[in-house]
């Protein structure tokens, strides 16, 4: 379950990173 949470966190972090690169504030 903890591993699943870490995987989700990585996906979210990667998604946010892509957003930042695509449209920096």
Biotite code that builds the C-alpha atoms (Angstrom):
import biotite.structure as struc

atoms = struc.array([
    struc.Atom([0.000, 0.000, 0.000], chain_id="A", res_id=1, res_name="UNK", atom_name="CA", element="C"),
    struc.Atom([2.870, 2.348, 0.825], chain_id="A", res_id=2, res_name="UNK", atom_name="CA", element="C"),
    struc.Atom([4.523, 1.472, -2.487], chain_id="A", res_id=3, res_name="UNK", atom_name="CA", element="C"),
    struc.Atom([1.291, 2.366, -4.267], chain_id="A", res_id=4, res_name="UNK", atom_name="CA", element="C"),
    struc.Atom([1.231, 5.759, -2.533], chain_id="A", res_id=5, res_name="UNK", atom_name="CA", element="C"),
    struc.Atom([4.816, 6.479, -3.582], chain_id="A", res_id=6, res_name="UNK", atom_name="CA", element="C"),
    struc.Atom([4.015, 5.543, -7.177], chain_id="A", res_id=7, res_name="UNK", atom_name="CA", element="C"),
    struc.Atom([1.041, 7.898, -7.140], chain_id="A", res_id=8, res_name="UNK", atom_name="CA", element="C"),
    struc.Atom([3.199, 10.688, -5.709], chain_id="A", res_id=9, res_name="UNK", atom_name="CA", element="C"),
    struc.Atom([5.746, 10.185, -8.490], chain_id="A", res_id=10, res_name="UNK", atom_name="CA", element="C"),
    struc.Atom([3.028, 10.356, -11.129], chain_id="A", res_id=11, res_name="UNK", atom_name="CA", element="C"),
    struc.Atom([1.606, 13.545, -9.619], chain_id="A", res_id=12, res_name="UNK", atom_name="CA", element="C"),
    struc.Atom([5.068, 15.120, -9.319], chain_id="A", res_id=13, res_name="UNK", atom_name="CA", element="C"),
    struc.Atom([5.852, 14.219, -12.932], chain_id="A", res_id=14, res_name="UNK", atom_name="CA", element="C"),
    struc.Atom([2.516, 15.628, -14.084], chain_id="A", res_id=15, res_name="UNK", atom_name="CA", element="C"),
    struc.Atom([3.128, 18.893, -12.226], chain_id="A", res_id=16, res_name="UNK", atom_name="CA", element="C"),
    struc.Atom([6.654, 19.036, -13.643], chain_id="A", res_id=17, res_name="UNK", atom_name="CA", element="C"),
    struc.Atom([5.302, 18.660, -17.183], chain_id="A", res_id=18, res_name="UNK", atom_name="CA", element="C"),
    struc.Atom([2.774, 21.440, -16.524], chain_id="A", res_id=19, res_name="UNK", atom_name="CA", element="C"),
    struc.Atom([5.539, 23.715, -15.234], chain_id="A", res_id=20, res_name="UNK", atom_name="CA", element="C"),
    struc.Atom([7.651, 23.095, -18.333], chain_id="A", res_id=21, res_name="UNK", atom_name="CA", element="C"),
    struc.Atom([4.678, 23.514, -20.677], chain_id="A", res_id=22, res_name="UNK", atom_name="CA", element="C"),
    struc.Atom([3.284, 26.668, -19.073], chain_id="A", res_id=23, res_name="UNK", atom_name="CA", element="C"),
    struc.Atom([5.642, 28.282, -16.566], chain_id="A", res_id=24, res_name="UNK", atom_name="CA", element="C"),
    struc.Atom([4.019, 30.873, -14.325], chain_id="A", res_id=25, res_name="UNK", atom_name="CA", element="C"),
])
